[in-house]
């Protein structure tokens, strides 16, 4: 069943979605290393056998969870930028990145298991850069995208409650003039 896509629709109450959403909460408390499938099942309100019908092992659950997180992010950024073009679309994407990071409970994983998070970031950074680069134009698009993603990663690792400053830094990195 792991080939089935996570459904990132808001309000999804499917068993699979509930298990993946519960994994977010349990990971935020325990980290990957100490993740307990029993705790995930309890958080999701399902039995262990039900959890195992969807995910045969901890590794399979974590793999599906990684896809689920990417899909949730992609769904959110798609909604945030729908119908927009050019700089408006880029700015909406940057605002979404700030809001997502500030609301995302998984950010605290870096406090629990920094080595795991750093290893994951090594694989995610190039993907994020490529996605952001598609919203940019000009000869320095690649450098701008890479810089913005590095700023976002630094805010992920060392969390700041100053969303306005975070957004200003992202805008500066991609060359969007700051509003007065």
C-alpha positions as CSV (number, residue, x, y, z in Angstrom):
1,X,0.0,0.0,0.0
2,X,3.0,2.3,0.1
3,X,2.6,3.1,-3.5
4,X,-0.7,4.9,-2.7
5,X,-0.3,8.6,-2.5
6,X,-0.9,10.4,0.8
7,X,-4.0,12.5,0.3
8,X,-3.0,16.1,1.3
9,X,-6.5,17.4,1.2
10,X,-7.5,19.4,4.3
11,X,-10.0,17.5,6.4
12,X,-8.9,14.1,5.1
13,X,-9.9,11.6,7.7
14,X,-8.8,8.4,6.0
15,X,-6.9,5.9,8.2
16,X,-3.7,6.3,6.2
17,X,-3.8,10.1,6.6
18,X,-4.6,9.8,10.3
19,X,-1.6,7.5,10.8
20,X,0.7,9.8,8.8
21,X,-0.6,12.9,10.7
22,X,-0.1,11.1,14.0
23,X,3.5,10.3,12.9
24,X,4.2,14.0,12.8
25,X,3.1,14.4,16.4
26,X,5.0,11.4,17.7
27,X,8.2,12.3,15.8
28,X,8.0,15.8,17.3
29,X,8.0,14.3,20.8
30,X,10.3,11.3,20.3
31,X,12.3,11.6,17.1
32,X,13.0,9.0,14.5
33,X,15.2,6.8,16.6
34,X,12.7,6.4,19.4
35,X,9.6,6.4,17.2
36,X,7.2,3.8,18.6
37,X,4.6,2.3,16.2
38,X,2.4,1.6,19.3
39,X,2.5,5.3,20.1
40,X,1.7,6.3,16.5
41,X,-1.2,3.8,16.5
42,X,-2.5,5.3,19.7
43,X,-2.1,8.9,18.5
44,X,-4.0,8.0,15.3
45,X,-6.7,6.2,17.1
46,X,-6.1,2.9,15.4
47,X,-5.0,-0.6,16.5
48,X,-1.5,-1.8,15.9
49,X,-2.8,-4.5,13.4
50,X,-4.5,-1.7,11.5
51,X,-1.2,0.3,11.4
52,X,0.6,-2.8,10.2
53,X,-1.9,-3.3,7.4
54,X,-0.9,0.1,6.1
55,X,2.8,0.1,7.0
56,X,4.6,-3.2,7.5
57,X,7.5,-1.7,9.4
58,X,8.9,1.4,11.0
59,X,11.1,2.0,7.9
60,X,8.1,1.8,5.6
61,X,6.1,4.2,7.8
62,X,9.0,6.7,7.8
63,X,9.5,6.4,4.0
64,X,5.8,7.1,3.5
65,X,5.9,9.9,6.0
66,X,8.7,11.6,4.0
67,X,6.6,11.4,0.9
68,X,3.6,12.7,2.8
69,X,5.5,15.7,4.1
70,X,6.7,16.6,0.6
71,X,3.1,16.2,-0.8
72,X,1.7,18.4,2.0
73,X,4.3,21.1,1.3
74,X,3.7,20.9,-2.5
75,X,-0.1,21.0,-2.0
76,X,0.2,24.0,0.3
77,X,2.6,25.9,-2.0
78,X,0.4,25.1,-5.0
79,X,-2.6,26.6,-3.2
80,X,-0.7,29.6,-2.1
81,X,0.5,30.4,-5.6
82,X,-2.5,29.3,-7.6
83,X,-3.6,31.8,-10.3
84,X,-0.5,34.1,-9.6
85,X,2.3,34.9,-12.0
86,X,5.8,36.4,-11.9
87,X,6.9,38.2,-8.8
88,X,3.5,37.8,-7.1
89,X,3.8,34.0,-7.5
90,X,7.3,34.0,-6.2
91,X,6.5,36.2,-3.2
92,X,3.5,34.0,-2.4
93,X,5.8,31.0,-2.4
94,X,8.2,32.8,0.0
95,X,5.4,33.8,2.3
96,X,4.2,30.2,2.3
97,X,7.7,28.9,3.2
98,X,7.8,31.3,6.2
99,X,4.3,30.3,7.4
100,X,4.9,26.6,6.9
101,X,8.1,26.6,8.9
102,X,6.7,28.7,11.7
103,X,3.6,26.5,12.1
104,X,5.3,23.1,11.5
105,X,5.7,21.1,14.7
106,X,8.4,18.9,13.1
107,X,10.9,21.8,13.3
108,X,11.7,20.6,16.8
109,X,13.1,17.4,15.4
110,X,16.3,19.3,15.0
111,X,16.4,19.6,18.8
112,X,15.8,15.9,19.3
113,X,17.9,14.4,16.6
114,X,20.1,17.0,14.8
115,X,22.2,14.4,13.0
116,X,19.2,12.8,11.4
117,X,17.8,16.2,10.3
118,X,21.1,17.3,8.9
119,X,21.4,14.1,6.9
120,X,17.8,14.5,5.6
121,X,18.5,18.2,4.6
122,X,21.4,17.1,2.4
123,X,18.9,15.3,0.2
124,X,16.1,17.9,0.4
125,X,18.1,21.1,-0.3
126,X,18.8,20.3,-4.0
127,X,15.1,19.4,-4.5
128,X,13.9,22.6,-2.9
129,X,16.4,24.7,-4.8
130,X,15.2,23.2,-8.1
131,X,11.5,23.9,-7.2
132,X,12.2,27.5,-6.3
133,X,14.5,28.0,-9.3
134,X,11.4,27.3,-11.6
135,X,9.8,30.5,-10.1
136,X,12.8,32.7,-10.9
137,X,14.2,34.1,-14.1
138,X,17.4,35.7,-15.2
139,X,21.0,34.6,-15.3
140,X,21.4,34.3,-11.5
141,X,18.2,32.3,-10.9
142,X,20.2,29.3,-9.7
143,X,22.3,31.3,-7.3
144,X,19.2,33.2,-6.0
145,X,17.3,29.9,-5.4
146,X,20.3,28.3,-3.7
147,X,20.7,31.4,-1.4
148,X,17.0,31.5,-0.5
149,X,17.0,27.8,0.3
150,X,20.1,28.2,2.5
151,X,18.4,31.0,4.3
152,X,15.3,28.9,4.8
153,X,17.4,26.0,6.1
154,X,19.2,28.2,8.6
155,X,15.8,29.4,9.9
156,X,14.8,25.7,10.1
157,X,17.9,24.7,12.1
158,X,18.0,27.8,14.3
159,X,14.3,28.8,14.6
160,X,13.4,32.4,14.8
161,X,10.1,33.8,15.8
162,X,10.6,36.9,13.6
163,X,8.7,35.9,10.5
164,X,8.9,39.4,9.0
165,X,12.7,39.2,9.2
166,X,12.8,35.7,7.7
167,X,10.5,36.8,4.8
168,X,12.7,40.0,4.2
169,X,15.8,37.8,4.0
170,X,14.2,35.4,1.5
171,X,13.0,38.3,-0.6
172,X,16.4,39.9,-0.6
173,X,18.0,36.5,-1.6
174,X,15.8,36.3,-4.7
175,X,15.9,40.0,-5.6
176,X,12.3,41.0,-4.7
177,X,12.2,44.7,-3.7
178,X,10.9,45.1,-0.1
179,X,7.5,46.8,0.2
180,X,7.7,50.2,1.9
